[in-house]
């Protein structure tokens, strides 16, 4: 019998960046959904329970407003939290070598190989090692948050950052891009949470910073 | 700011900020804890909103113009928007209307509609953006507020310009936004006299602010150092709300 030990380390700056971003993204999605509901882009609204801004009946009777004021206040508070946490994550990832060491390379070949393996449930999970699909997902999140911030600035300041709004095809174009990357982040969240539920040890390491697992392999 | 029961309005207290059940929605749902009506949360959000006012004032470039559009893109008729239905909007009488001036203004003589219409006018085709997300391009013609303020001897070294409206609405602008070249006393929409439902005899068109910072049916303009706030800012919306 040979024994293999897999370990996962999450240094504290990474954990702070992770949990702060998680909180910020929940605030941004919850309040964003309430704002979206006041003038939907598509023919549907998000259920009030999942939005942030107060009970509509209550806010209407108090301030003649369906909680959009609250939602916007949350949104423009959450943006600072998200911006700070995202910046911390990027700086840490670049300076510590985390991006280079753990999230690169991610070529199309390895992605297809790991994706097929994952789709047929033949991709083993190794603590501390990110497969190509995971790597691609994390880069997708980095891209999505970047696009959310860029399109958000274009919506917030279509005059001061007029060039940015123009890049998104105008104000309504920026709104649409903001919605699409929100959808991408929600999609990621669903998959991310499902996988954490499958491999709960990853949650432990994101809280305590360290987890190890001992695998017993049959003797050769 | 869609149309809600106007009767509710009378029950409203002024300066009411971020009240109204901050039940934390998604967060509440996930954590099971209820922060509704948490005074500390409301105070924190309000403090951050005041901080955002300062950030926006710093970001505001008084020389940067809002994009202008081709006149074929200008909408007419234009979307009506208030917290009460269109038929309840004020219908001001040309013969009795007077624009009152107050605060740090040298010549406070009230203005008639005729006198206002004799002022020099410019035209802009800009995008009106509502805080709720809809937007519409319109063609507005009128007198730059700056021209008017200079003509009546307003002290433009003061911090704010306040507006009062015939429907009880009130709003205010920081002085740099009030002096911006695209901030107009708009007398016309799409080359027609401003329709009663859009604020006759004039509205303040601010191309660098959200829609609710564009008050209609103006009855008084005043200059002050004390922030007059606004109808929606007193209901939790960010005061600066610059674009």
Interface residues (C-beta under 8 A of the other chain):
Chain A: X26 X27 X29 X30 X31 X33 X34 X35 X36 X38 X39 X41 X48 X49 X50 X51 X52 X53 X54 X55 X58 X59 X60 X61 X62 X63 X64 X65 X66 X67 X68 X69 X70 X72 X73 X74 X76 X77 X80 X157 X158 X159 X160 X162 X166 X171 X172 X175
Chain B: X1 X2 X4 X8 X9 X11 X12 X16 X18 X19 X20 X21 X22 X23 X24 X25 X26 X27 X29 X30 X36 X44 X45 X46 X48 X49 X52 X59 X60 X61 X64 X65 X66 X67 X83 X127 X129 X130 X131 X132 X133 X134 X135 X207 X208 X232 X235 X236 X237 X238 X242 X243
